[in-house]
C-alpha cells in the first residue's frame, strides 16, 4: 500500500509540474499577445495615412502636370504667333509686348510651381521617412513574433524531455525497488550496534524536526503580526483619505461661503451699517482662523504620513529579516537532505547485517521523516509566498501614501489661493468701508439717540429681573430638597455595592487558594514527568541485551509519548484555568476600585451640595434686602420715566418728518428710474434696427460674393475660349486680327467690371466694420445704462432686473 501511495504521489507531482509549465507558457503568451492588436492597429492606421498622403500627392502632381501642359501649349501658340507676325512690324511690337507680359506671368507661375514642387519634395521625403519607420516597426514586430515562437518551441521540447526523464526515473525506481527486495530476502543477519546508531540518528532527527516546527510557528506568528499591522495601516490610510475628503469638502464650503459673502456684499453694500461692517470683519477673522486651523490639520496629516512611511520602512526591514530566516531554514533543509542521503548510504553498506522486519520499520520511519520534511518545505514555500504578497501590499500602500501626499499638496495650494482671494476681498472691503464712513457719520446722530433709549430700556429690564430673582429663590429651595433625597438613595446603593464587594473578596480568596493548589499540582506533575523519564532511560539500558529490543523500545516510546502528551494537555488546561482566574481577579479589582471612586465622588458631591445650600441661603437674604431697596428706587424712577416718555414722543415726531423726506427722495429716484427705462427701450429699438441693417448688408455681401465667383468663372471660361480660338485664328491671319481686337475689348470690359465689383466689395466690407463698431458702442452704452439701473434699483430696495441680450448678438460679435 505504501508503494502504491508513493507511486501516486510521484504521478501527482509530475502532473503538477506539467500544469505549472503550461500555465507559465500561457501567461507569457497572454502578456505578449495583447501587444499584437495594438501594433496591428498602428500598422493599419499608418497604412491608411500613407494611402491618404499618396492620394493627395498624386492629386497635387496631376494638377501640376496639367498646369505645365497648359503652359507648354500657351508657349507653343505664342511662338507660332511670333513667327507669323514677323511680317508686320507694328503687330510684331504688340506681339512682343504681349509675349513679354505672358513670359513674366509664366515666370511667376513657374516660380510658384517650383516652390510648390519643393514643398511637395519635402513632403515626399517626410513620407519616405515615415514609411521607413513603419517598415522598421514591422521588422521589429516580426522579430519579436519569431522570438516568441522560438520560446514556445523550446518550452514544448523541454516538456517532452522532462516527460522522458520522468519515465526513465520511474523505470529506475522500479528496478532499484526490485533489487532492494531481492537483497533484503538474501540478508537476514542483524547488527545491534547499527540499529542503535540508526535509532540515535532518528531521535536526533526528531528533535531537529521539532525545533524547526517551533521556528516555523514563530514565523507564522510574526507573519500574523505583520498582517495585523498592515490592517492597522490600511485603517490609518482610509482615515487619512476620509480626512482629506473632509478637507476638500470644507474647502468647497469655504469657496461657496466666500461667493455668498461677495454676493451679499454686492447686494447690500449701499445699505450696510456700522454694526454689519463689524460683523463682516468678525466673519473674515473667523474664516482666517479656520484656514489656519486647516493648515495645522494638513501639517499634522503630513507628519502622520511621514510616521507611516517610517513604520513601513521598519516593517520592510522585519520582512527582510524574515526572508533571511526562511533562506536559513531552506539551507538547513538542504543539509538535512544531505544527511538523509548519507544515512541511506550507510544503510545500504550495513543492510547485509539487518533483518527484514527491522529494516522495514526503519524504512517506514525514514519515509515518514521525508514526508514531514516535504511538508515543512511546502510550509516554508507558502511563507515565502505570503512574505512576497505582503511586500507587494506594502508597495501598493506606499503608492497610495504618495498619492495622498500629492492630494495634500494640492489642497495646500488651494488653501493658498483662497487666502489670496480673502486678502483681495479684505482690501475691497476696506475700500468700501472708507467710502461708507462718510455716510455713517450722518447716521451716527440717530444711532446715539437710539442708544440712549436702549439704555433706559435696559435699566427697566434690570429692575424686572430683580423682581424675578425672588421667584427663582423658591425654585432653588425645591432643588435643594430634591438633591437631599437623591443623596439618601445613593447612600443606600453604596451600602449594597459595599456588601457585594465583600462577597467578591471572599470569592477571590477562595480562588487564590485554588490557584496555589493548582501550582502545587503542576510542580508535582513536572517531578513525576522527570521521574518517569529517568525510569524510561533505565528500562532502555536494561533491555538492550534482550532478544527483541526494537519492539520493546517502540512500545515504550509510544507509551512515553502518550503519557507526555497527556501531561502536556493537563498542563495546558491548568494554565488556561490560571489565566481565567487571573483575569477574573483583575476584573474584580477594577470593579472594587470603581465602586470606591464612586463612593468618594458621592461624598464630595454631598459636601458641595451642603456648602452650596448655605451659600444660597445667605445670598437669598442679601437679595431680599436689595429688592426692598430697589422697590423704593423704582417708585422714584417711575415719575422720571413719565417725563422722559414725553420727550421720546417729540423725538418720534421728528423722525417721522425725516422719514417723509426720505420717501420723497425715493419717489424722485423711481421717476429717474422710469426715465432711464424708457431710454433703455429706445436704445433697444435702435439696436434692433442696426442689427436688421447689418443683416441686410450681410445678405448683400453674400450676393456680391456669389456674383464675384460667377464673374471669375466667366473670366476663366473666356480665357479658355480665347486660347482655343487663338489656335484657330493663327491659321487665318486676315480674319483673326479683327476677332482679336474685339476679344481684347471684351476682356478689357470684363476686367473693368471685375475691378468695379472688387471696389464695391471693399466698400461693403468697410460699411460692415463701421456697423459692427457702432453696434459695439451701443452695447457698451446699454451695459452702462443697465448697471446704473441696477444700482438705482438696489438703492430703492427693488429686486435685480434681469436684462438679456438679443439672440443675434453672439452671431454678430
C-alpha positions in Angstrom: 0.0 0.0 0.0 2.8 2.4 0.8 4.5 1.7 -2.5 1.2 2.5 -4.3 0.9 5.7 -2.3 4.4 6.7 -3.3 3.7 6.0 -7.0 0.5 8.0 -6.8 2.4 10.9 -5.1 5.0 10.8 -7.9 2.4 10.9 -10.5 0.7 13.8 -8.7 3.9 15.7 -8.5 4.6 15.1 -12.3 1.1 16.3 -13.2 1.6 19.4 -11.0 4.9 20.2 -12.7 3.4 19.8 -16.2 0.4 22.1 -15.2 2.8 24.8 -13.8 4.8 24.8 -17.0 1.7 25.0 -19.2 0.4 27.9 -17.0 3.7 29.8 -17.4 3.6 29.4 -21.2 0.0 30.6 -21.3 0.9 33.7 -19.1 3.9 34.5 -21.4 1.6 34.2 -24.5 -1.2 36.4 -22.8 1.4 39.1 -21.9 2.7 39.3 -25.4 -0.5 38.7 -27.4 -2.3 41.9 -26.2 0.5 43.9 -27.7 -0.2 42.4 -31.1 -3.6 44.0 -31.8 -2.2 47.4 -30.8 0.7 47.0 -33.2 -1.6 45.7 -35.9 -3.9 48.7 -35.4 -0.9 51.0 -35.6 0.2 49.4 -38.9 -3.4 49.7 -40.3 -3.5 53.4 -39.2 -0.1 54.1 -40.7 -1.0 52.4 -43.9 -4.3 54.4 -44.2 -2.3 57.6 -43.5 0.2 56.7 -46.2 -2.6 55.9 -48.7 -4.2 59.3 -48.0 -1.0 61.2 -48.3 0.0 59.3 -51.5 -3.5 60.1 -52.9 -3.1 63.8 -52.0 0.4 63.9 -53.5 -0.9 62.2 -56.7 -3.7 64.8 -57.0 -1.3 67.6 -56.5 1.2 66.2 -59.0 -1.7 65.6 -61.5 -2.8 69.3 -61.1 0.8 70.4 -61.6 1.3 68.3 -64.7 -1.9 69.7 -66.2 -0.7 73.3 -65.5 2.7 72.5 -67.1 1.0 71.1 -70.2 -1.2 74.2 -70.4 1.8 76.4 -70.1 3.6 74.4 -72.8 0.6 74.8 -75.2 0.5 78.5 -74.5 4.2 78.8 -75.2 3.7 76.9 -78.5 0.9 79.2 -79.5 3.0 82.3 -78.7 5.9 81.0 -80.7 3.6 80.4 -83.7 2.1 83.9 -83.3 5.6 85.4 -83.3 6.6 83.6 -86.5 3.5 84.6 -88.3 3.6 88.2 -87.1 7.2 89.0 -88.1 5.9 90.3 -91.4 4.1 93.3 -89.7 6.4 95.4 -87.5 3.5 97.1 -85.6 1.9 93.7 -85.0 5.3 92.3 -84.0 5.8 95.1 -81.4 2.4 94.5 -79.9 3.0 90.7 -80.0 6.4 91.3 -78.3 4.8 93.3 -75.6 2.1 90.7 -75.1 4.8 88.0 -75.2 6.9 89.7 -72.5 3.8 90.1 -70.3 2.9 86.5 -70.8 6.5 85.5 -70.2 6.5 87.5 -66.9 3.3 85.8 -65.9 4.7 82.4 -66.9 7.9 83.1 -64.9 5.9 83.9 -61.9 3.8 80.9 -62.4 6.9 78.8 -62.8 8.4 80.2 -59.6 5.2 79.4 -57.8 5.2 75.9 -59.3 8.8 75.4 -58.3 8.0 76.5 -54.7 5.1 74.0 -54.7 7.4 71.3 -56.1 9.9 72.0 -53.4 7.2 71.7 -50.8 5.9 68.5 -52.4 9.5 67.1 -52.4 9.8 67.9 -48.7 6.5 66.2 -48.0 7.6 63.2 -50.1 10.8 62.9 -48.1 8.8 63.1 -44.8 6.5 60.4 -46.2 9.5 58.3 -47.1 10.9 58.6 -43.6 7.6 57.6 -42.1 7.4 54.6 -44.4 10.9 53.6 -43.3 9.9 53.9 -39.7 6.9 51.8 -40.3 9.0 49.2 -42.1 11.4 49.1 -39.1 8.4 48.7 -36.7 7.1 45.8 -38.9 10.5 44.2 -38.8 10.8 44.5 -35.0 7.3 43.1 -34.6 8.1 40.2 -36.9 11.4 39.6 -35.0 9.5 39.6 -31.6 7.0 37.1 -33.1 9.8 34.8 -34.2 11.4 35.0 -30.8 8.1 34.1 -29.1 7.6 31.1 -31.5 11.2 30.0 -30.7 10.5 30.3 -27.0 7.3 28.3 -27.3 9.1 25.6 -29.4 11.8 25.4 -26.7 9.3 25.1 -23.9 7.5 22.3 -25.7 10.8 20.5 -26.4 11.8 20.9 -22.7 8.4 19.5 -21.7 8.9 16.4 -23.8 12.4 16.0 -22.4 11.1 16.3 -18.9 8.4 13.7 -19.6 11.1 11.3 -20.9 13.3 11.9 -17.9 10.3 11.2 -15.6 9.6 7.9 -17.3 13.3 6.9 -17.0 13.3 7.8 -13.4 10.2 5.7 -12.8 11.7 2.7 -14.5 14.9 3.1 -12.5 12.9 3.3 -9.3 11.1 0.2 -10.1 14.3 -1.7 -10.9 16.0 -0.4 -7.7 13.0 -1.4 -5.6 13.0 -5.0 -7.1 16.8 -5.3 -6.5 16.3 -4.0 -3.0 13.7 -6.6 -2.2 15.9 -9.4 -3.5 18.9 -8.2 -1.4 16.7 -8.0 1.7 15.5 -11.5 1.1 19.1 -12.8 0.9 20.5 -10.9 4.0 18.9 -11.9 7.4 21.6 -11.2 9.9 21.4 -8.3 12.2 24.0 -6.0 14.0 22.6 -4.4 17.2 25.1 -1.6 17.0 23.9 -0.4 13.6 20.3 -0.5 14.8 21.2 1.6 17.9 23.1 4.1 15.8 20.2 4.4 13.4 17.8 4.9 16.4 20.0 7.6 17.8 20.1 9.3 14.5 16.3 9.1 14.3 15.9 10.6 17.7 18.2 13.5 16.8 16.3 14.0 13.6 13.0 14.1 15.5 14.5 16.7 17.9 15.7 18.8 14.9 12.3 18.5 13.3 10.6 19.7 16.5 12.9 22.7 16.7 12.1 23.5 13.1 8.4 23.2 13.7 8.8 25.7 16.6 10.7 28.1 14.3 8.0 27.7 11.6 5.3 28.5 14.2 7.2 31.6 15.3 7.5 32.7 11.7 3.8 32.2 11.3 3.1 34.3 14.4 5.4 37.0 13.0 3.5 37.0 9.7 0.2 37.3 11.5 1.5 40.3 13.5 2.7 41.8 10.2 -0.8 41.3 8.7 -2.4 42.9 11.7 0.0 45.9 11.5 -0.8 46.2 7.8 -4.5 46.2 8.5 -3.9 48.9 11.0 -2.0 50.9 8.3 -4.9 50.3 6.0 -7.3 51.7 8.6 -5.0 54.7 9.1 -4.7 55.3 5.3 -8.5 55.1 5.0 -8.9 57.5 7.9 -6.4 59.9 6.2 -8.4 59.6 2.9 -11.6 60.5 4.8 -9.9 63.4 6.5 -8.6 64.6 3.1 -12.1 64.3 1.6 -13.5 66.2 4.6 -10.9 68.9 4.0 -11.8 69.1 0.3 -15.5 69.4 1.3 -14.5 72.1 3.8 -12.6 73.9 1.0 -15.6 73.8 -1.3 -17.8 75.0 1.5 -15.5 77.9 2.2 -15.5 78.8 -1.5 -19.3 78.8 -1.5 -19.2 80.9 1.7 -16.8 83.4 0.0 -19.1 83.5 -3.0 -22.1 84.1 -0.8 -20.3 86.8 1.1 -19.4 88.5 -2.1 -23.0 88.4 -3.4 -24.3 89.6 0.0 -21.7 92.4 -0.1 -22.6 93.4 -3.6 -26.3 93.3 -2.8 -26.2 95.2 0.5 -23.2 97.5 0.2 -25.5 100.5 -0.2 -27.4 99.6 3.0 -24.5 98.5 5.2 -24.4 100.0 8.8 -21.5 100.1 11.2 -22.8 97.0 13.0 -23.0 95.0 9.8 -19.4 96.0 8.9 -18.1 94.8 12.3 -20.0 91.5 11.8 -18.3 91.1 8.4 -14.9 91.8 9.9 -15.6 89.2 12.6 -16.6 86.7 9.9 -13.4 87.4 8.0 -11.3 86.9 11.1 -13.2 83.6 11.8 -12.5 82.4 8.3 -8.9 83.3 8.7 -8.8 81.3 12.0 -10.5 78.4 10.2 -8.0 78.5 7.4 -5.1 78.5 10.0 -6.7 75.5 11.7 -6.9 73.7 8.4 -3.3 74.5 7.7 -2.4 73.0 11.1 -4.5 69.9 10.3 -2.7 69.5 7.0 0.6 69.7 8.7 -0.5 67.1 11.2 -1.6 64.9 8.3 1.8 65.3 6.7 3.6 64.3 10.0 1.3 61.3 10.2 2.2 60.3 6.7 5.9 60.6 7.5 5.4 58.5 10.5 3.6 55.9 8.4 6.4 55.9 5.9 8.9 55.3 8.8 6.8 52.4 10.1 6.5 50.9 6.6 10.3 51.0 6.3 10.7 49.3 9.7 8.2 46.6 8.6 10.2 46.2 5.4 13.3 45.5 7.5 11.4 43.0 9.5 10.1 41.3 6.3 13.7 41.2 5.0 14.8 39.6 8.3 12.0 37.0 8.0 13.2 36.3 4.4 16.7 35.7 5.7 15.3 33.3 8.3 13.4 31.4 5.6 16.6 31.2 3.5 18.4 29.8 6.5 15.6 27.2 7.0 15.9 26.2 3.4 19.7 25.8 3.8 19.0 23.7 6.9 16.6 21.5 4.9 19.2 21.0 2.2 21.7 19.9 4.9 19.1 17.5 6.3 18.6 16.1 2.8 22.3 15.6 2.5 22.3 13.9 5.9 19.5 11.7 4.8 21.4 10.7 1.7 24.4 9.8 3.9 22.2 7.7 6.2 20.8 5.9 3.2 24.3 5.1 2.0 25.3 3.9 5.5 22.1 1.9 5.5 23.0 0.3 2.1 26.5 -0.5 3.5 25.1 -2.2 6.6 21.9 -3.7 5.0 23.8 -7.1 4.9 23.6 -7.2 8.7 20.0 -6.1 9.2 16.9 -8.3 9.3 13.9 -7.8 7.0 11.4 -6.8 9.7 13.7 -4.2 11.4 14.8 -2.7 8.1 11.1 -2.3 7.0 10.3 -0.5 10.3 13.3 1.8 9.7 12.3 2.4 6.1 8.8 3.4 7.3 10.3 5.8 9.8 12.5 7.3 7.1 9.6 7.7 4.7 7.6 9.4 7.4 10.5 11.8 8.1 10.9 12.5 4.4 7.1 13.3 4.2 7.5 15.6 7.2 10.4 17.4 5.6 8.4 17.8 2.4 5.5 19.2 4.4 7.9 21.6 6.0 9.3 22.6 2.6 5.8 23.3 1.4 5.1 25.4 4.6 8.3 27.4 4.0 7.4 28.0 0.4 3.9 29.2 1.5 5.6 31.5 4.0 7.8 32.9 1.2 4.8 33.5 -1.0 3.0 35.2 1.9 6.0 37.4 2.5 6.1 38.4 -1.2 2.4 39.2 -1.1 2.9 41.3 2.0 5.8 43.2 0.2 3.5 43.8 -2.8 0.8 45.1 -0.4 3.3 47.4 1.3 4.4 48.8 -2.1 0.8 49.4 -3.1 0.3 51.2 0.2 3.4 53.3 -0.4 1.9 54.3 -3.7 -1.4 55.2 -2.0 0.5 57.2 0.6 2.4 59.1 -2.2 -0.9 59.9 -3.9 -2.3 61.1 -0.6 0.7 63.4 -0.2 0.1 64.8 -3.7 -3.6 65.4 -2.7 -2.4 67.2 0.4 -0.1 69.4 -1.6 -3.0 70.2 -4.0 -5.2 71.1 -1.0 -2.4 73.3 0.4 -2.1 75.1 -2.9 -5.9 75.6 -3.0 -5.8 77.0 0.6 -3.1 79.5 -0.5 -5.2 80.5 -3.4 -8.2 81.0 -1.2 -6.0 83.0 1.2 -5.1 85.3 -1.6 -8.7 85.7 -2.6 -9.7 86.5 1.0 -6.9 89.2 1.1 -8.3 90.7 -2.1 -11.8 90.6 -0.5 -10.5 92.3 2.6 -8.9 95.1 0.5 -12.1 95.6 -1.4 -14.0 95.5 1.9 -11.7 98.2 3.4 -12.1 100.4 0.4 -15.9 100.1 0.7 -15.7 100.8 4.4 -13.8 104.0 3.7 -16.5 105.1 1.3 -19.2 104.3 3.7 -17.7 106.0 6.7 -18.8 109.4 5.3 -22.4 108.1 5.1 -22.1 106.5 8.6 -21.2 109.9 10.2 -24.6 111.2 9.3 -26.3 108.1 10.7 -24.3 108.3 14.0 -26.6 111.1 15.3 -29.7 108.9 15.0 -27.9 105.9 16.4 -26.8 107.8 19.5 -30.4 108.8 20.3 -31.5 105.2 19.8 -28.7 104.1 22.2 -30.0 106.4 24.9 -33.4 105.0 24.5 -32.0 101.5 24.6 -30.0 102.2 27.8 -33.2 103.4 29.5 -35.0 100.3 28.5 -32.1 98.2 29.9 -32.5 99.8 33.2 -36.1 99.0 33.3 -35.3 95.4 32.3 -32.8 95.2 35.2 -35.4 96.2 37.6 -37.8 93.5 36.3 -35.0 90.9 36.5 -34.5 91.7 40.2 -38.2 91.1 40.7 -37.9 87.7 39.0 -35.0 86.6 41.2 -37.4 86.2 44.1 -39.3 83.6 42.2 -36.0 81.8 41.4 -35.2 81.6 45.2 -38.1 79.4 45.8 -37.2 77.2 42.9 -33.6 76.8 44.3 -35.1 75.6 47.7 -37.1 73.0 45.9 -34.0 71.7 44.0 -32.0 71.5 47.3 -34.7 69.2 48.8 -34.6 67.0 45.7 -30.8 66.7 45.9 -31.0 65.6 49.5 -33.4 62.8 48.6 -31.1 61.7 45.8 -28.1 61.6 48.2 -30.1 59.3 50.5 -30.9 57.0 47.7 -27.2 56.9 46.6 -26.1 56.1 50.1 -28.4 53.0 50.1 -27.0 51.9 46.8 -23.4 52.4 48.1 -24.1 50.1 51.0 -25.4 47.4 48.7 -22.3 47.7 46.5 -20.0 47.5 49.6 -21.7 44.2 50.6 -21.2 42.9 47.0 -17.5 43.8 47.2 -17.1 41.9 50.5 -18.7 38.8 48.9 -16.4 39.1 45.9 -13.3 39.5 48.1 -14.3 36.2 49.8 -14.5 34.5 46.4 -11.2 36.0 45.4 -9.5 34.5 48.5 -11.0 31.1 47.7 -9.9 31.3 44.1 -6.3 32.3 45.2 -6.2 29.1 47.3 -7.3 27.1 44.3 -4.6 28.8 42.2 -1.9 27.8 44.8 -3.2 24.3 44.8 -3.1 24.1 41.0 0.5 25.4 41.0 1.5 22.7 43.6 -0.2 20.1 41.3 1.8 21.4 38.4 5.0 21.1 40.3 4.1 17.5 41.3 3.3 16.6 37.7 6.6 18.0 36.5 8.5 16.0 39.1 6.6 12.9 38.1 7.4 13.5 34.5 11.1 13.8 35.3 11.0 10.5 37.4 9.2 8.7 34.5 11.8 9.9 32.1 14.6 8.6 34.3 12.8 5.2 34.7 12.3 5.0 30.9 16.0 5.6 30.3 16.9 2.9 32.9 14.5 0.5 31.2 16.1 1.2 27.9 19.6 0.5 29.2 18.4 -2.7 30.9 16.6 -4.2 27.9 19.3 -3.5 25.3 20.7 -7.1 25.8 17.3 -8.8 25.3 16.3 -10.6 22.1 13.7 -8.1 20.7 14.9 -4.6 21.9 13.4 -2.7 19.0 9.8 -3.7 19.5 10.1 -3.0 23.3 11.7 0.3 22.7 9.0 1.3 20.2 6.2 0.3 22.7 8.0 2.3 25.4 8.4 5.2 23.1 4.7 5.2 22.2 3.7 4.9 25.9 6.1 7.7 26.9 4.8 9.9 24.0 1.2 9.2 25.0 1.9 10.0 28.7 3.9 13.1 27.8 1.0 14.3 25.6 -1.5 13.7 28.3 0.7 15.6 30.8 1.1 18.5 28.3 -2.6 18.6 27.9 -3.1 18.7 31.6 -0.5 21.5 31.9 -2.2 23.5 29.2 -5.6 23.1 30.9 -4.2 24.2 34.2 -2.5 27.2 32.6 -5.8 28.2 30.9 -7.6 27.9 34.2 -4.9 30.1 35.9 -5.2 32.7 33.2 -9.0 32.8 33.5 -8.7 33.1 37.3 -6.2 36.0 37.0 -8.4 37.8 34.5 -11.4 37.4 36.8 -9.3 38.7 39.8 -8.3 41.8 37.7 -11.9 42.4 36.7 -13.0 42.2 40.4 -10.2 44.6 41.5 -11.2 47.1 38.8 -14.9 46.9 39.9 -13.8 47.3 43.5 -11.8 50.4 42.6 -14.7 51.8 40.6 -17.1 51.4 43.5 -14.6 53.1 45.9 -14.2 56.0 43.5 -18.0 56.4 43.1 -18.4 56.4 46.9 -15.8 59.1 47.2 -17.3 61.2 44.4 -20.8 60.9 46.0 -19.4 62.0 49.4 -17.7 65.0 47.8 -20.9 65.9 45.9 -22.9 65.7 49.1 -20.4 68.1 50.8 -20.6 70.5 47.9 -24.3 70.5 47.9 -24.4 71.4 51.6 -22.0 74.2 51.1 -24.0 75.5 48.1 -27.2 75.3 50.2 -25.6 77.5 52.9 -24.3 80.0 50.3 -27.8 80.2 48.6 -29.5 80.9 51.9 -27.0 83.8 52.6 -27.5 85.1 49.1 -31.3 85.0 49.3 -31.2 87.1 52.5 -28.9 89.6 50.8 -31.2 89.7 47.7 -34.3 90.3 49.8 -32.7 93.4 51.4 -31.6 94.6 47.9 -35.1 94.1 46.5 -36.6 96.2 49.2 -34.2 99.0 48.4 -34.9 98.5 44.6 -38.7 98.8 45.1 -38.2 102.2 46.8 -35.9 103.3 43.9 -38.4 102.1 41.3 -41.2 104.3 42.7 -38.9 107.3 42.4 -37.9 106.4 38.9 -41.4 105.9 37.6 -42.1 109.6 37.8 -38.8 110.3 35.9 -39.7 107.8 33.2 -43.0 109.6 32.5 -41.3 112.8 31.8 -38.8 111.0 29.5 -41.7 109.4 27.6 -43.0 112.8 26.6 -39.5 113.7 25.3 -39.3 110.5 23.4 -42.7 111.2 21.7 -41.4 114.5 20.5 -38.3 112.7 19.1 -40.5 110.2 17.3 -42.4 113.0 15.6 -39.1 114.4 14.3 -38.1 111.0 13.0 -41.5 110.8 11.2 -40.8 114.0 9.4 -37.4 112.7 8.3 -39.0 109.5 7.0 -41.4 111.6 4.9 -38.4 113.4 3.4 -36.8 110.1 2.6 -40.0 108.8 0.9 -40.0 111.9 -1.3 -36.4 111.2 -2.3 -37.3 107.6 -3.1 -40.2 108.9 -5.3 -37.7 111.1 -7.2 -35.4 108.1 -7.7 -38.3 106.0 -9.0 -39.1 108.7 -11.6 -35.5 108.8 -12.7 -35.5 105.0 -13.0 -38.6 105.2 -15.2 -36.9 107.7 -17.4 -33.9 105.5 -17.7 -36.1 102.5 -18.6 -37.6 104.5 -21.4 -34.2 105.4 -22.7 -33.1 101.8 -22.4 -36.1 100.7 -24.5 -35.2 103.4 -27.1 -31.7 102.1 -27.3 -33.0 98.5 -27.7 -35.2 99.6 -30.6 -32.2 101.4 -32.2 -30.0 98.2 -31.6 -32.7 96.1 -33.3 -32.8 98.5 -36.3 -29.0 98.5 -36.6 -28.9 94.7 -36.4 -31.5 94.4 -39.2 -29.4 96.8 -41.3 -26.4 94.7 -40.5 -28.2 91.5 -41.6 -29.2 93.2 -44.8 -25.6 94.2 -45.5 -24.5 90.6 -44.8 -27.0 89.3 -47.3 -25.9 91.9 -49.9 -22.3 90.9 -49.2 -23.2 87.2 -49.8 -24.9 88.1 -53.0 -21.9 90.1 -54.2 -19.6 87.3 -53.3 -21.7 84.9 -55.4 -21.6 87.4 -58.3 -17.9 87.7 -58.0 -17.5 84.0 -58.1 -19.7 83.9 -61.2 -17.7 86.7 -62.9 -14.4 84.9 -62.1 -15.8 81.7 -63.6 -16.9 83.5 -66.7 -13.5 85.2 -66.9 -11.8 81.7 -66.7 -14.2 80.4 -69.4 -13.5 83.4 -71.7 -9.8 82.8 -71.3 -10.2 79.2 -72.3 -12.3 80.3 -75.3 -9.6 82.8 -76.3 -6.9 80.2 -76.1 -9.0 77.8 -78.2 -9.9 80.5 -80.7 -6.3 81.8 -80.9 -5.1 78.4 -82.1 -7.8 78.5 -84.8 -7.1 82.2 -85.7 -3.4 81.6 -86.2 -4.3 79.6 -89.4 -6.3 82.5 -90.7 -4.3 85.7 -90.3 -6.7 88.1 -92.1 -9.8 87.2 -90.1 -8.0 86.8 -86.7 -7.0 90.5 -86.3 -10.5 91.8 -86.1 -11.6 89.0 -83.8 -8.6 89.6 -81.5 -9.4 93.3 -81.3 -13.0 92.5 -80.4 -11.9 90.0 -77.8 -9.4 92.3 -76.3 -12.2 94.9 -75.9 -14.4 92.3 -74.3 -11.6 91.4 -71.9 -10.9 95.0 -71.0 -14.6 95.5 -70.3 -14.7 92.3 -68.1 -11.6 93.4 -66.2 -13.1 96.8 -65.6 -16.3 95.1 -64.4 -14.3 92.9 -62.1 -12.4 95.9 -60.7 -15.7 97.7 -60.1 -17.1 94.7 -58.3 -14.0 94.4 -56.1 -14.2 98.1 -55.2 -17.9 97.6 -54.3 -17.0 94.5 -52.2 -14.3 96.6 -50.3 -16.8 99.4 -49.7 -19.3 96.9 -48.3 -16.7 95.4 -46.0 -15.9 98.9 -44.7 -19.5 99.6 -44.1 -19.9 96.3 -42.3 -16.9 97.1 -40.0 -18.4 100.5 -39.3 -21.8 98.9 -38.5 -20.1 96.5 -36.1 -18.2 99.3 -34.4 -21.5 101.2 -34.0 -23.2 98.1 -32.6 -20.4 97.5 -30.1 -20.6 101.2 -28.9 -24.4 100.7 -28.5 -23.8 97.5 -26.5 -21.4 99.4 -24.2 -23.9 102.2 -23.6 -26.6 99.6 -23.0 -24.5 97.8 -20.4 -23.6 101.1 -18.7 -27.3 102.0 -18.5 -28.1 98.5 -17.2 -25.5 98.9 -14.4 -26.9 102.3 -13.5 -30.4 100.9 -13.4 -29.3 98.0 -11.2 -27.7 100.4 -8.7 -30.7 102.6 -8.6 -33.0 99.6 -8.0 -30.7 98.4 -5.2 -30.8 101.9 -3.7 -34.6 101.8 -3.8 -34.7 98.2 -2.4 -36.3 96.6 -5.5 -35.1 93.2 -6.8 -32.5 92.9 -9.5 -34.0 93.4 -13.1 -33.0 90.6 -15.5 -31.7 92.0 -18.8 -31.0 89.6 -21.6 -29.0 90.3 -24.8 -30.8 89.7 -28.1 -30.4 86.3 -29.7 -28.4 87.5 -32.6 -25.7 89.4 -30.6 -23.4 86.4 -30.4 -23.5 85.8 -34.1 -22.7 89.5 -34.9 -19.9 89.7 -32.4 
